[in-house]
């Protein structure tokens, strides 16, 4: 499963740095619970997202190699990152249900949290 550090390091830092060959951000050993991960992720995204927000049009149009699989303008990776994160949210919601948890309404209602409930 992808870690929060991988999402932060390879996706957000990769786009802002125009380089996906950078390592993941190491997740601290004391970040263990879901609440810990969410708080740590929020803190780290607040540090790195502004670098993406101030990218110039030229930087956003710069082609970036993605591990030799494809080479797209940096701006295209913003959509790719969003879709990739959605994919992993789907995985996490599947794990929640298998572990007896309830699936929250991520993109609208779920069986456990219907729309308008």
JOVENVEN-V903729 format. One record per residue. SS is DSSP state (A for helix, B for strand, O for the rest). PHI is phi in degrees with one decimal (NA if undefined). NEAR is the number of other ideal C-beta (glycine too) atoms within 8 Angstrom. Layout:
# JOVENVEN-V903729
ss=SS phi=PHI near=NEAR
ss=SS phi=PHI near=NEAR
This chain:
# JOVENVEN-V903729
ss=O phi=NA near=6
ss=O phi=-71.1 near=5
ss=O phi=-97.5 near=8
ss=A phi=-60.1 near=11
ss=A phi=-65.9 near=10
ss=A phi=-68.7 near=10
ss=A phi=-59.2 near=13
ss=A phi=-65.6 near=15
ss=A phi=-70.4 near=13
ss=A phi=-82.2 near=10
ss=A phi=-92.0 near=13
ss=A phi=-68.3 near=14
ss=A phi=-67.8 near=13
ss=A phi=-63.8 near=13
ss=A phi=-67.9 near=14
ss=A phi=-64.0 near=10
ss=O phi=-91.8 near=8
ss=O phi=52.6 near=8
ss=O phi=-158.2 near=7
ss=O phi=-91.7 near=9
ss=O phi=-81.5 near=4
ss=O phi=-83.1 near=9
ss=O phi=-74.6 near=4
ss=O phi=-62.8 near=9
ss=O phi=-83.5 near=9
ss=O phi=-67.3 near=5
ss=O phi=-80.2 near=10
ss=O phi=-59.5 near=6
ss=O phi=-62.1 near=4
ss=O phi=-83.3 near=5
ss=O phi=-92.0 near=9
ss=O phi=-123.5 near=4
ss=O phi=-89.6 near=5
ss=A phi=-58.1 near=5
ss=A phi=-65.8 near=6
ss=A phi=-61.1 near=10
ss=A phi=-63.0 near=11
ss=A phi=-62.0 near=8
ss=A phi=-65.5 near=8
ss=A phi=-64.7 near=12
ss=A phi=-61.0 near=11
ss=A phi=-58.6 near=8
ss=A phi=-65.1 near=8
ss=A phi=-70.8 near=11
ss=A phi=-66.0 near=10
ss=A phi=-64.5 near=8
ss=A phi=-77.0 near=7
ss=A phi=-101.4 near=12
ss=A phi=-61.1 near=9
ss=A phi=-57.4 near=8
ss=A phi=-66.4 near=11
ss=A phi=-74.2 near=11
ss=A phi=-63.9 near=6
ss=O phi=-101.2 near=6
ss=O phi=-64.7 near=10
ss=O phi=-79.0 near=6
ss=A phi=-58.6 near=5
ss=A phi=-63.7 near=6
ss=A phi=-65.6 near=9
ss=A phi=-66.2 near=10
ss=A phi=-87.8 near=8
ss=O phi=-70.7 near=9
ss=B phi=-64.9 near=7
ss=B phi=-127.1 near=14
ss=B phi=-74.8 near=7
ss=B phi=-112.0 near=10
ss=O phi=53.8 near=6
ss=O phi=77.1 near=4
ss=O phi=-83.8 near=4
ss=B phi=-156.0 near=4
ss=B phi=-137.5 near=6
ss=B phi=-127.8 near=10
ss=B phi=-59.7 near=9
ss=A phi=-52.2 near=15
ss=A phi=-60.2 near=7
ss=A phi=-65.9 near=8
ss=A phi=-72.1 near=13
ss=A phi=-63.1 near=10
ss=A phi=-68.2 near=7
ss=A phi=-58.8 near=9
ss=A phi=-62.1 near=11
ss=A phi=-61.1 near=8
ss=A phi=-63.6 near=8
ss=A phi=-65.2 near=9
ss=A phi=-66.3 near=10
ss=A phi=-59.7 near=9
ss=A phi=-56.7 near=8
ss=A phi=-73.4 near=11
ss=A phi=-63.5 near=9
ss=A phi=-61.9 near=8
ss=A phi=-60.8 near=9
ss=A phi=-63.0 near=9
ss=A phi=-65.9 near=12
ss=A phi=-67.2 near=8
ss=A phi=-63.5 near=9
ss=A phi=-56.6 near=10
ss=A phi=-64.3 near=10
ss=A phi=-64.1 near=6
ss=O phi=-92.3 near=6
ss=O phi=87.4 near=4
ss=O phi=-84.0 near=6
ss=O phi=-103.2 near=7
ss=O phi=-88.8 near=11
ss=O phi=-71.7 near=8
ss=O phi=-78.1 near=9
ss=O phi=-83.9 near=8
ss=O phi=-126.9 near=4
ss=O phi=116.9 near=6
ss=O phi=-70.7 near=8
ss=O phi=-133.0 near=11
ss=O phi=-62.6 near=4
ss=O phi=-89.6 near=6
ss=O phi=-133.8 near=9
ss=O phi=-63.5 near=8
ss=O phi=-59.1 near=6
ss=O phi=74.8 near=4
ss=O phi=-81.0 near=5
